[in-house]
Amino acid sequence: MNEEVSRKLELIRQTLTVTEVEGLRIRGTDWFAWATGGASHTVLLTAETGVAEVLVTGQDAWILTDEIEAQRLKDEELPSNFKLHIHPWADAAARESFVKDATRVLTLRA
């Protein structure tokens, strides 16, 4: 476990508790690097987001990515503080469904 990342995850969880929010989803390259202790999820250097996201809840911390990038991220970039949620490359809805389930978010329709 990376101690720097452990401290950051604890800070995020404290903020979740204070704000009564179920989870924090991090997409930007700068925030991804901060939350992971310097990992990079960037493929295109000019993009604002990369091939993975961070999702932190009160209980868990995940890296959300597709099946193409998962092994490379695990082997080269990510500290062991995170679980991997791997979804099919062509199924972005699977990622969204996982986030909703993990954070118990209800979608209300008018």
C-alpha positions in Angstrom: 0.0 0.0 0.0 1.2 3.5 -0.8 1.1 5.6 2.3 0.6 8.9 0.4 -2.4 7.5 -1.4 -3.8 6.0 1.8 -3.7 9.5 3.4 -5.4 11.0 0.3 -8.1 8.4 0.3 -8.7 9.0 4.0 -9.0 12.8 3.3 -11.5 12.1 0.5 -13.5 9.8 2.8 -13.6 12.4 5.6 -14.9 14.9 3.0 -17.6 12.4 1.9 -18.8 12.0 5.5 -18.9 15.7 6.2 -20.7 16.5 3.0 -23.0 13.4 3.2 -22.0 12.3 -0.3 -21.8 8.6 -1.3 -18.8 8.8 -3.6 -16.3 10.9 -5.4 -15.5 10.3 -9.1 -12.3 11.7 -10.5 -11.8 12.0 -14.2 -9.3 14.7 -15.0 -5.6 13.9 -15.6 -4.4 16.2 -12.9 -6.8 14.8 -10.2 -6.2 11.3 -11.3 -2.4 11.8 -10.8 -3.1 13.4 -7.4 -5.3 10.7 -6.1 -3.1 7.8 -7.3 0.2 9.3 -6.1 1.5 10.2 -9.6 0.0 7.5 -11.9 -0.8 8.5 -15.4 -3.9 7.4 -17.3 -3.1 9.6 -20.3 -2.9 8.2 -23.8 -3.4 11.5 -25.7 -1.2 14.2 -24.1 -3.7 16.9 -25.1 -6.7 15.3 -23.6 -8.3 16.5 -20.3 -9.3 12.9 -19.3 -7.6 9.6 -19.8 -8.4 5.9 -20.1 -9.4 5.5 -16.4 -11.2 7.2 -13.6 -11.0 7.0 -9.8 -14.1 6.2 -7.7 -13.9 6.5 -4.0 -16.7 5.6 -1.6 -16.7 5.3 2.2 -15.7 1.7 1.9 -13.7 1.2 -1.3 -11.6 2.9 -3.9 -11.7 1.7 -7.5 -9.9 2.5 -10.8 -12.6 2.3 -13.5 -11.1 1.3 -16.9 -11.7 -0.8 -19.9 -10.3 -4.3 -20.7 -7.7 -2.9 -23.1 -6.0 -0.7 -20.5 -6.5 -2.6 -17.3 -3.5 -4.8 -17.2 -1.1 -2.1 -18.3 -2.4 0.3 -15.6 -2.1 -2.4 -13.0 1.4 -3.4 -14.0 2.9 0.0 -14.7 0.9 2.8 -12.9 -1.4 1.9 -10.0 -0.6 1.5 -6.4 -2.3 -1.4 -4.6 -4.7 0.9 -2.7 -7.2 0.5 -5.5 -9.5 -2.3 -6.8 -10.0 -2.5 -10.5 -13.4 -2.3 -12.1 -12.9 -3.5 -15.7 -15.6 -3.1 -18.3 -15.8 -3.9 -22.0 -14.2 -1.3 -24.2 -17.3 -0.6 -26.2 -19.7 -0.6 -23.3 -19.4 2.8 -21.5 -22.9 2.1 -20.0 -21.3 -0.7 -17.9 -19.1 1.8 -16.2 -22.0 4.1 -15.5 -24.0 1.3 -14.1 -21.2 0.3 -11.8 -20.8 3.8 -10.5 -24.6 4.0 -9.7 -24.5 0.7 -8.0 -21.4 1.5 -6.0 -22.8 4.9 -4.8 -26.4 3.8 -4.6 -27.4 6.7 -6.8 -31.0 6.8 -7.9 -31.9 8.4 -11.3 -35.1 10.3 -11.0 -37.2 10.9 -14.1 -39.9 13.5 -14.4 
